């Protein structure tokens, strides 16, 4: 574990303390979780961009063409609007 010192607005600190308390965790845990969630969100975007770069529409259409043209089972239908 590392210790860091950060400066945040008082209003943000108060909100974070309130939310941490309502979650039953310390402010340190709350901030660590918030940072981890932000990292995961940013890395997910990078991961998706890499996947998009590898996409092959023709290969997708070839695989899709193998799916039988059939009505879905009753339990798998979307509700009527």
Buried (B, 14 or more C-beta within 10 A) or exposed (E): EEEEEEEEEEEEBEEBEEEBEEEEBEBEEBBEEEEEEEEEEEEEEEEEEEEEEEEEEEEEEEEEEEEEEEEEEEEEEEEEE
